[in-house]
Amino acid sequence: MSLKTVKDIDLKNKRVLVRVDFNVPLKEGTITDDTRIKAALPTLKYILEQEGASLILMTHLGRPKGAREPAFSLAPVAVRLGELLGKDVIMAPDCIGAEVEKLASGLKGGDVMMLENVRFYEGETKNDPGFAASLAKLGDVYVNDAFGTAHRAHASTEGVAHHLEAAAGFLIEKEVKFFSPLLENPARPFVAIIGGAKVSTKIAVLESLLPKCTTLVIGGGMAYTFLKAQGHEIGKSLLEEDFLDTARSLLKKADEAGVEVILPLDHVVASEFSESAKPEQVDGIDIPQGRIGMDVGPKTLAGIRTAVAAAKNVVWNGPLGVFEFDAFARGTLEVAGYVAECPGTTVVGGGDSVAAVNKFNFADRIDHVSTGGGASLEFLEGKALPGIVALTQ
């Protein structure tokens, strides 16, 4: 994919309108995790290093649904960004309008302004052309560095690109650099580890990766639908009956294509879905009646470890068990370690997988940990992401 980046456009004496993803968690007006702000700093600092360039930042926060809600104001984000940049950040009273346009036109080189939440207007999520044009009035060039929202055709992620010269920031550039080869011509052996609760939310990514990978690991709650499709007993484990035929079809395609499929060979189960439930080992594929599959067992992990150790490419999306409960976190913890140790190229995408590698402190040993949950999933599904397509036109 040919992508114009921020280094490919002239920023001298330009007002640079940047779409960032500063949708950070807030508690009583205080930011509890500033990871997303820090992730954008390389792009923002690069722009500020260019002669005479100023920054105008736009992002959404929460889901105010087109209404101005003080709880979703970006004022605390502007303060934190100022601390990280070591300079004052001007907090605009709105994201469009005459007053904001006046502030934008008065910016000098090195100045930074944060626009108010773009989702205070319905025109943002509807990708209203008029709203996009109003945003575009504020800058001379447009940079999108919000991969987490690139799968949404919104005014600030797609619409603005039709009004200004547009380029990708370093975050989006990195996401495309790591994800594109997995879908185009990945080095083999290529292991895809897909977990999560439901087949219905992951079937598209399974079907997309199946023709490209050599080994497909299916874990998490959705694995029990596949085991049931094979005729195994799954007790009270999660089951999507409407997807049994889909599961059989995918397994048949894998067999015909010569793709190894790793499903759970043993389990950690419990009598109820609860953090305080007592874990029990099941040394076989079938799960007894009255028991719920909560994690994979040591036999399953041994197979995954062997596959990952020999891989030239690994992509992981979705946990292998209920890793939020400590008693059922071992499978996901072990797999995170295998991916971290893999000598090949390793990519982790999807909110829960990213949360897992962060929880277990493996993130810095993985080649790429994606900043976008839904966006990374849709990228792996082979979908065109509107926010990225707009940068290639």
C-alpha positions in Angstrom: 0.0 0.0 0.0 1.5 3.3 -1.1 0.9 5.8 1.7 1.9 9.5 1.7 3.3 10.4 5.2 3.8 13.5 7.1 7.5 13.5 5.9 6.3 13.8 2.3 4.5 17.1 2.6 5.7 20.7 3.0 4.9 21.9 6.5 6.9 25.1 6.5 4.7 28.0 7.9 1.6 25.7 7.7 -1.2 25.2 10.2 -1.3 21.4 10.4 -4.7 20.0 11.2 -4.1 16.6 12.9 -6.6 13.9 13.7 -5.4 12.1 16.8 -7.0 9.4 18.9 -7.1 10.9 22.3 -10.2 9.0 23.4 -8.6 8.4 26.8 -10.3 7.0 30.0 -11.4 9.6 32.4 -12.4 9.3 36.1 -13.9 12.4 37.7 -12.2 14.6 35.1 -8.7 13.0 35.6 -7.0 10.9 32.9 -6.4 7.4 34.2 -4.3 6.2 31.2 -2.4 8.6 28.8 -1.0 5.9 26.5 -2.8 7.2 23.5 -1.6 10.7 24.0 2.0 9.5 24.4 1.7 7.4 21.2 1.0 10.5 19.1 4.0 12.5 20.4 6.5 11.5 17.7 4.2 12.8 15.0 3.3 16.0 16.9 7.0 16.7 17.8 8.1 16.2 14.3 5.5 18.7 13.0 6.5 21.3 15.6 10.2 20.9 14.6 9.3 22.2 11.1 9.9 25.9 10.5 6.9 28.0 11.3 4.5 25.0 11.6 1.6 25.1 14.2 -0.6 22.3 15.4 -4.4 22.1 15.5 -5.6 18.8 17.0 -9.0 17.2 16.7 -10.3 14.1 18.3 -13.4 12.6 19.8 -13.8 11.6 23.5 -16.5 9.1 24.6 -19.9 9.0 22.9 -21.7 12.3 23.5 -24.0 11.6 20.5 -24.1 15.0 19.0 -24.7 16.9 22.2 -22.4 19.2 24.2 -21.7 17.3 27.4 -19.2 18.8 29.8 -18.2 15.3 31.0 -16.7 14.7 27.5 -14.8 18.0 27.2 -11.2 17.7 26.0 -9.9 20.3 28.5 -8.2 17.7 30.8 -6.6 16.2 27.7 -5.2 19.6 26.6 -3.7 20.1 30.0 -2.0 16.6 29.9 -0.7 17.1 26.4 0.8 20.4 27.4 2.7 18.7 30.2 4.0 16.0 27.9 5.1 18.6 25.2 6.4 21.0 27.8 4.4 23.9 26.4 1.0 25.5 26.8 -1.9 24.1 24.7 -4.6 26.5 23.7 -8.0 25.0 24.5 -10.5 26.1 21.8 -14.1 26.8 23.0 -15.5 24.6 20.1 -14.3 22.7 17.1 -15.9 24.8 14.4 -17.2 28.4 14.0 -16.0 31.9 13.7 -14.3 32.1 17.1 -12.3 29.0 16.5 -11.4 30.1 13.0 -10.1 33.4 14.4 -7.9 31.5 17.0 -6.6 29.2 14.2 -5.7 32.1 11.9 -3.8 33.7 14.8 -1.5 30.8 15.5 2.2 31.3 15.3 4.9 28.7 14.5 5.2 26.3 17.5 1.7 27.0 18.8 -0.6 24.1 19.7 -4.4 24.3 19.8 -6.8 21.5 20.9 -10.3 21.6 19.4 -13.2 20.7 21.5 -14.8 17.2 21.0 -15.8 16.7 17.4 -18.6 14.3 18.5 -20.4 17.3 20.1 -21.8 17.5 16.5 -23.8 14.9 14.8 -22.1 15.9 11.5 -18.9 14.1 12.7 -20.3 10.5 12.8 -22.5 11.2 9.8 -19.5 12.5 7.8 -21.5 15.6 6.9 -19.7 17.4 4.0 -20.5 20.8 5.5 -19.1 19.8 8.9 -16.0 18.4 7.3 -15.5 21.6 5.3 -15.8 23.7 8.5 -13.1 21.6 10.1 -10.9 21.9 7.0 -11.1 25.7 7.1 -8.9 25.7 10.2 -5.8 24.2 8.6 -3.6 24.3 5.6 -2.7 20.6 5.5 -4.3 17.5 7.1 -2.5 14.7 8.9 -4.4 11.6 10.2 -2.6 9.7 13.0 -5.7 8.1 14.5 -5.5 4.5 13.5 -8.0 3.6 16.2 -10.8 5.4 14.3 -9.5 4.8 10.7 -12.3 2.2 10.2 -14.9 4.9 10.6 -15.9 7.1 7.7 -16.3 10.2 9.9 -15.9 13.9 9.0 -12.6 14.2 10.9 -11.1 10.9 9.7 -12.3 10.8 6.1 -14.2 13.9 5.1 -11.5 16.5 5.8 -9.1 14.6 3.5 -11.2 15.7 0.5 -10.5 19.4 1.3 -6.8 19.5 2.2 -3.6 17.9 1.1 -3.6 14.8 3.3 -0.9 12.5 4.8 -0.5 9.8 7.4 1.2 10.3 10.7 3.9 7.9 12.1 1.4 5.8 14.0 -0.8 5.0 11.0 2.4 4.5 8.9 3.6 1.9 11.4 0.2 0.1 11.5 0.1 -0.2 7.7 3.8 -1.3 7.6 3.1 -4.2 9.9 -0.4 -5.3 8.9 -0.2 -5.0 5.1 2.5 -7.7 4.6 0.3 -10.2 6.6 -2.5 -9.8 4.0 -0.4 -9.5 0.9 2.5 -11.9 0.8 3.4 -13.1 4.4 6.6 -15.0 5.0 5.8 -18.6 6.0 5.4 -20.4 8.3 2.7 -17.9 9.3 0.8 -18.6 12.5 -2.5 -16.8 13.2 -3.8 -17.0 16.8 -7.4 -15.9 16.9 -9.3 -15.9 20.2 -12.2 -14.2 21.8 -15.7 -15.0 22.9 -17.7 -15.5 19.8 -17.3 -17.0 16.3 -19.8 -14.4 15.0 -17.4 -11.5 15.7 -14.2 -13.3 14.4 -15.4 -15.4 11.4 -14.5 -12.7 8.9 -10.9 -12.5 10.2 -10.6 -16.3 10.3 -11.8 -16.5 6.6 -9.4 -13.7 5.6 -6.4 -15.3 7.2 -7.1 -18.9 6.4 -5.7 -18.8 2.8 -2.5 -17.0 4.0 -1.5 -18.8 7.1 0.1 -22.2 7.7 -1.3 -22.7 11.2 -4.5 -21.3 12.6 -4.9 -21.4 16.4 -8.5 -21.0 17.5 -9.0 -20.3 21.2 -11.2 -18.5 23.7 -15.0 -18.9 24.0 -15.5 -19.4 20.3 -13.3 -22.6 20.3 -16.2 -24.5 21.9 -18.5 -23.9 18.9 -15.8 -25.5 16.7 -15.4 -28.4 19.1 -19.1 -28.9 19.2 -19.1 -28.8 15.3 -16.6 -31.7 15.5 -18.9 -33.7 17.7 -17.3 -33.2 21.0 -19.0 -32.6 24.4 -18.6 -29.0 25.6 -20.7 -29.0 28.8 -22.1 -25.6 29.6 -19.4 -23.8 27.6 -20.2 -20.9 25.3 -22.0 -22.1 22.1 -23.3 -20.3 19.1 -25.6 -22.9 17.5 -26.3 -20.6 14.5 -22.5 -20.9 13.6 -22.0 -24.6 13.8 -22.3 -25.0 10.0 -20.0 -22.0 9.6 -17.4 -23.7 11.9 -17.7 -27.0 10.0 -17.2 -25.1 6.7 -14.1 -23.3 7.9 -12.6 -26.5 9.2 -13.2 -28.2 5.9 -11.6 -25.3 3.9 -8.6 -25.5 6.2 -8.2 -29.3 5.6 -8.5 -28.8 1.9 -5.9 -26.0 1.9 -3.5 -28.0 4.1 -3.7 -25.5 6.9 -3.1 -26.9 10.4 -5.9 -25.9 12.8 -5.1 -26.0 16.6 -8.2 -26.3 18.8 -8.1 -27.0 22.5 -6.9 -30.6 23.3 -7.5 -30.1 27.1 -9.1 -27.5 29.3 -9.3 -25.6 32.5 -13.0 -25.6 33.5 -15.3 -24.4 36.3 -18.8 -25.0 37.5 -19.8 -21.4 37.0 -18.5 -18.3 35.2 -17.1 -16.4 38.1 -13.8 -14.9 39.3 -14.1 -16.9 42.5 -14.9 -20.2 40.7 -12.6 -23.1 41.4 -10.5 -24.1 38.4 -10.5 -27.8 37.4 -8.3 -29.6 34.9 -9.8 -31.7 32.1 -7.2 -33.9 30.5 -9.0 -34.4 27.2 -11.1 -32.7 24.5 -14.5 -33.4 25.9 -15.8 -31.3 28.7 -18.0 -32.9 31.4 -21.7 -31.9 31.8 -22.2 -29.0 34.2 -18.7 -27.5 33.5 -17.7 -24.4 31.5 -14.5 -24.2 29.5 -12.6 -21.2 30.9 -9.0 -21.7 29.6 -6.8 -24.0 27.6 -4.7 -26.7 29.2 -1.0 -27.7 29.0 -1.4 -30.1 26.0 -2.9 -27.3 23.9 -0.3 -24.8 25.0 2.5 -27.2 24.0 1.1 -27.4 20.5 0.8 -23.6 20.2 4.4 -23.1 21.5 5.8 -25.5 18.9 4.0 -23.7 16.1 4.9 -20.2 17.2 8.6 -21.0 17.8 9.0 -22.0 14.2 7.0 -19.1 12.7 8.4 -16.3 10.5 5.2 -14.3 11.1 2.7 -14.4 14.0 -0.5 -12.4 14.3 -2.5 -12.6 17.5 -6.0 -11.3 18.0 -8.1 -12.3 21.0 -7.3 -14.0 24.3 -7.2 -17.8 24.8 -9.3 -17.8 28.0 -10.9 -15.6 30.6 -7.6 -13.9 31.3 -9.4 -11.2 33.4 -9.8 -13.8 36.1 -6.4 -14.7 37.5 -7.3 -18.4 38.0 -8.0 -18.7 34.2 -5.3 -16.4 32.8 -2.5 -19.0 32.3 -3.3 -19.8 28.7 -3.3 -16.2 27.6 -0.2 -15.5 29.7 1.7 -18.4 28.2 0.8 -17.5 24.7 1.9 -13.9 25.2 5.2 -15.3 26.3 5.5 -17.5 23.2 4.8 -14.6 20.9 7.3 -12.4 22.8 10.0 -15.1 22.3 9.2 -15.8 18.7 12.2 -14.9 16.4 9.9 -14.0 13.5 7.8 -10.8 13.1 5.1 -10.6 15.7 2.0 -8.4 15.5 -0.7 -8.2 18.2 -4.0 -6.5 17.4 -7.3 -6.2 19.1 -8.2 -4.6 22.5 -8.2 -7.7 24.7 -4.9 -9.1 23.2 -3.3 -5.7 23.7 -4.6 -5.5 27.2 -3.2 -9.0 27.9 0.4 -8.2 26.6 0.3 -5.0 28.6 -1.0 -6.8 31.7 1.8 -9.4 31.5 4.5 -6.9 30.5 5.4 -8.4 27.2 4.5 -5.4 24.9 8.1 -4.2 24.6 9.2 -7.6 23.3 6.6 -7.7 20.5 7.4 -6.1 17.1 4.1 -4.3 16.8 1.3 -3.8 19.3 -1.6 -2.2 17.5 -3.2 1.0 18.7 -6.6 0.2 17.2 -9.0 -2.5 18.4 -11.8 -2.5 15.8 -9.5 -1.0 13.2 -6.9 -3.7 13.5 -9.7 -6.4 13.3 -11.2 -4.9 10.2 -7.7 -4.5 8.6 -7.1 -8.3 9.2 -10.5 -9.0 7.7 -9.1 -7.4 4.5 -11.5 -4.5 4.6 -10.5 -1.1 3.2 -10.4 1.4 6.1 -11.9 4.7 5.0 -9.5 6.8 7.0 -6.5 5.2 5.3 -8.1 5.0 1.8 -8.6 8.8 2.0 -4.9 9.2 2.5 -4.0 7.2 -0.6 -6.2 9.1 -3.1 
